[in-house]
């Protein structure tokens, strides 16, 4: 049908080529960058429309746009195009993880034993419950059940950060949602490194892979993060505080960290998270403490979540794997809410501790990227073995932001907004 519509245009173009020799051949398909740019526009409009008309988080619209136009559905964005776009998605996720790392307040955690107990309980109970479900109920091998638990045990830092900002939420529930999200993400990164070694031990013929790969992931991420944080502080110290130049240095060193991590095959999300944590605790002179990403970081969210939506393998979906993914999410939700309701304490009532548990339910980009990192070690096995966490992430791409927003609104910590007065884009 499309060829029939374009046939007259092709004929006319070829007629012009006989006289205008500088014209290129008639394009058989849109340039991947042009197509992706159109997709970003659609994602932006869809997200703004959902926000203005239904009050939904914008992130849901971005994911839906990527899913609709990605390889699993309309196929306007090919797998090859996604591979070309992946560096931009890595940069977007990295910068958002940098912000989460910079917001991690371990001093508050150290001063509040109830909060520390709740954090440890939520992390350990989430991993254990998901592992037992994936191994005992779904029937995954122990190594891949551990991988599924490592991927899905944490909340989605980027989703939580953007939802809190979009809702203009401030208060104890909001701060605890961010804190628990950051800490569970940090724990999942440690478990991720261990699981990499477990997978190698299960399938690699050379034991050296199992021994050397986890330290490479952890030490490599720490070294890159430390060097880039040091560079950022040294250069920023020469500039005026809170200036645009300092913002530029922060973004430039973060992008340098992303590129270096990609070159050395260490996880971008872990490297940038650690860079943010190091900046937060090593910046005694407060050189960059008050320098934040500009409001344009919402553009990063559009890029990231459109790519994530397009990367979800909906073509492999079956009702069985869908039910299993829902079961995993139920087990995960119960573990998180129960841990925080039982041991949250710290001057916060049970009802609000439950809201914190609901607020940390999002599961998104980091889970998808972690799953693909592990699956990439042994593609012939890993893709099918990790379909469970991938589809769990796919479901929570849509439900997670709504749950987080629900918790923020019910806590009474969001600023009142009138969606009817907001335009689309």
N, C-alpha and C positions, 0 to 999 in steps of 0.2 A: 504493500500500500504506500509506504513512504517513498519507495523507488518510483512508483507511478506519479506521485505528486512532484518529485524532483526531476523527473525525466525532461519536461520542457525547459527547465532552468539549465540542466546539463547540456542539452542541445544548443541552447542560446550561448552558453559559456564557451562551448567548443567552437562555435562559429566565430566568436570574438577572438579566440586564440589564434585563428588563422591570420588575423590582421594585427593583433596586439600580442607580439611574441613574448612580452615580459610577464604575461599572466601565468599563474601557476595552474597545475591541473585542477579540475573540478574536485573539491574535497569530498571524499566518500564518507567521512565522519568528522564530527567536530573535534578540534584540538582538545586534548585532555585537560589542559589548564583552563581553556575557555568553558568547557563543560563543567568543570569543578567549580568555577567562579559562579556560573549560573545556579548550580546546586546550593552554594552558600547563600545566594540571594533568596532562593526558595526556602531554605532552612530558616533564614532570618525572618522572612515574612510569616512563615508558618508559626514559628515560636512566638512572635509578637502578637499574632492573631489569637493564639490559644491563651496568651496572657491577658489580652485586652477583653476578649469575649467570654472566656470560661474561668479566668483566674488561675489557670494551670501554670506551673513553672515553664519557662522558655525552653529549658533543656529538652523537655519531651518533644517539642516541635522539631528541634534540631535532629534528634535521633530518628524520628519518624520520616523526616525528609531523606536522610541518608539511607534508611532501610528501604524506602519506596524506590529510590533511584539507583540503589546498589545492585551488585551482581545477582543477589538472591531473588530480586523481583523484576523490575523493568530492565535492568542491565545497562542503563545509560552510563553508569560508571563501571568500567571493566576491572577485573582483578589486576591487570597490568597498570591501569591508571591509579588504582589504590596503592600499588607498590611505589609509584612515583610520588604520590602525595604523602606517603608515610613520614618522611622527614618533617614535614610541616606539622603533622599530628604529634610527633614526638616532641617538637619544640613547644607546641601548645600545652601538652600534658606536663612537660618539664617545668614551664613557667608557673603553672598552677600548683604543681607539687612544691616548687620553691616557696610560694606564698604559704602553703600549709605548714611547711617546715619552719618558716620564720614565726608562725603563730603558736608553735608548740611551747607551752609554758610548763616545764618540768619542775620549776620551783614551787608552783602552786600544787602540783602533785605531791612533791616531797613534804609539804607542810600539812597535807590533808591525808591521813592514813586511811580513812574510809574511802576516799576517792581512789587511792592506790589499790586498796583491796578490791574495789569494784572493777577497776581496770584489768587487774590480773585475772579476776574471775571471769570477766566477759571474754577476754582473749582466749584463755585456756578452755572454757566451756564451749565457746563457738567452734574452735578447732576440733575438740574431741567429739562433739555432737555431729558435726558434718562428716568427719572421718568415719565414725561408726555407721552413719547412714549410707555413705557412699560404698563402704566395704561390706557391711552386713546386710543392707537392704537392696541396694542396686547391684552389688556383686562385682565391683571393680577390684582389681588386684591392689594389694596394700600400697604399693608405690604410687599408683595413679589415684587411689583414694586420698592419700596424703597430699598429692598435688592438687586435687579438687578442693581439699580443705584449705590448703595454703592460698589458693586463688580466691576463694569465696569467704574466708573468715573475716576479712576486713571490710569496712565500709568504703564508700567511694569518696576520697577527699575532694576531688574537683567538684562533684555534684553537691556535696554538703556546703563547701565554701561558696559556690555560686548561688545556691538556694538561700543561704543565710543572708548573703549580700542583697539578693533580689528582694527578699522580704524585709530588709532593713531591721533585722532582728538583733536585739541586744538584751542581755540578761544572763542569769545563771544557767538556764536550760540551753540557750544558744552556745554559751562558752563551753559547757560540758559536752555538747554534741561535737563541737570542733575538736576539743581535747581528746575525747574517746576515739573519734575518727582518725586523728593523727597517730595516736598511740597504737590502735589496732592495725593501721597501715604499716607502721614501723615493725610491729611484731610479725605481720604477714611477710614482710620483706626478708626478715631473718629466717622464717620457716621456708620461704621460697628458696633461699640459698641452700638450706639443708636438703630440701626435696630434690633439688637439681642433682646433688650427689647420690641420693637414693635411687633416682631414675637411672643414672649412669651405672650404679652398682648392679642394677637389675638387668640392664641390656647391653652394656659396653663390654667388649672383650678385653679391654685394657683397664685395669684397676686404677691407673693413674688419673683417668678422667674423673672418677668418683672422688678422688682425694684432692685433685688440683682445681677442679672447676668451681666449687663453692668458695674457696678463699679468693680465687680470681674475681668472682662476682663481688664479694664483700670488700676486699682490700682495694680492688680497682675503683669501686664506687667511692670509697672513703678518700682515697688519694686524690682523685679528680675533684671531688667536692671540696676538700681542704685547700687544694691549690687554687681553685677558682674563687672560693670565698676569700682567701688571702689576697688574690689579685684585685678582687672587687673592692675590698676595704682599703688597700694601699692606694689605688687610683682615686677612689671616691674621697679619700682624706684630703686630696689636693683641690677638691672642688667645693663650692658652696653647698651647705646642707639644704636638703629638700629642693635642690635645683633640678631642672630638666636634664642637665648633664649627668647628675647622679642617677637618675632614672635610666638614662641611656647606658651608663656603665653597668648597672645592675642587670639590665636585659641583655647587653652584649656578652657579659661574662657567663650568664646563664646559657645563652645560645652556644658559646664556646664549649661549655661543659656538655651540652647535648651532643655537639659534633664529636667531641673527644670520646664520650661514652659510646657513641655509635661506632667509631673507628676501632675501639678496643673491645667491642662486643660485651659491654657490661650494661645492665638495665638503666635506661634513661630515667625512669620514674624513681628508682632508688637513689641514683646519683644526685638528682636535683632536690629530692627531699632532704638528703643529708647536707647538701649545700645550704639549704634554708636553715636547718637546725644549727649548723656550725656558725652561720652568720648571726643567728639569734643569740648564741651564747659566747661568741668570741668578740663581739662588737662592744667592748667596754666603753669606748669613747662615743658610742651612739652615732657613729658616722652614717650608717645606713638604716638605723632603727626607724626613722620617720619617713623613709623613702619607699613609696609603694608603687605597684604597677598602676599605670593610668587607667581611666575608665574603659579605654579601648580593649582591656583584657577580655571583654565579652566577645570580641572578635575571635580570640583564642578558643573560647568555648564553642562557638559555632563551628570552627574548623575541626576541633577535636571530636565533638559529638556527631557531626555529620559523617566523619570518617569511621567512627566506632559503629554507628548505625549501618553504614554500608559494609562493614567488615563482618557483621553477624551472619552466621551460616544458616539462614532460614531454609535454604534448599535441602538441608539434611534433617529438617524437623520431622519428627514422628510423634504421634499422640503418646506413645510410651515414654519417650525421652522428655516430653512436655510435662507429663504427670510426675516423673522422677524429679525434674527440676523444681516443680512446685513443692514437692515433698521436701527437697533440700532447703528451699527458702523458708518453709514453715518451721523446720527443725532449727534453722539458723536464727529465725526471728524469736522463737521461744527461748533459745539459749541466751541471746543478747538481752532481751527484756527481763528474763528471770534473774540473770546475774546482776543487772543494775538495780532492779527493784529490791532484791534481797540485800545487796551489799553497798548500794550507792551512797547512802548516808550523807555526811558532810553538810548537814543543815538543810537538806532538800527533802521535801515530803515524798511519800511513796508515789503519789499520782504524777508528780513532775519527774521522778526518776523513771517511771514507765514511759513518759513522753520522750525522755532522752533516749531510751531504748528504741522507741519507734523512729526517732529522728536519725539514728545511725544505721538504718536499714539499707540505704542506697548501695547498689553494687553496679559498677560501671566500668569506665575506661581502664583503670588499673587492673581490674580482674581480667578484662579481655586481653590486654597486652601481656599480662603475666601468663595467661593460658597459652597464648601463641608463642611466647618465649620458650616455655617448657615443651609444648608440642613440637616446636621446631627442632628439638634435639633428636627426636626419632619420628619423623613425619608419618611414616607408614603405620605407626602405632598410636602416637600421641594425639592426632587429630580426633580419632574416634573415641579414645579414652577420655578426652577432655571436653567432649560434646556436652556432658552434664553441666559443668560450671559455665560453659559458654552460653547455654540456653537459660540457665539461671540468671546470668548477667543480662541476657536479652530481655527477659521478663522484667527485671528490676530496672532496666533502662527507662521503662515507662512508669512503673509503679513507685520506684524509689524516690524520685524527686517529689512526687505527690505526698508520700508518707512523711518525708522530711518537712515539707511545707505544712502539712497537717499538724505535726508536733509543735512547730514554731508558733502557728496561729493559736492552737489550744493553750499554749503556755502563757499567752497574753503578752509576748515580748516583741511582736511585730508592729511596725508603724502602720497606721490606718492608711489604706490607699483606695482610690476610687478608680476601678478599672475602666469604667464607662467613659472616663475623660481621657484615657490613653489612646493614642493613635496606633495604627498598625505600622511599626517601624518608625 
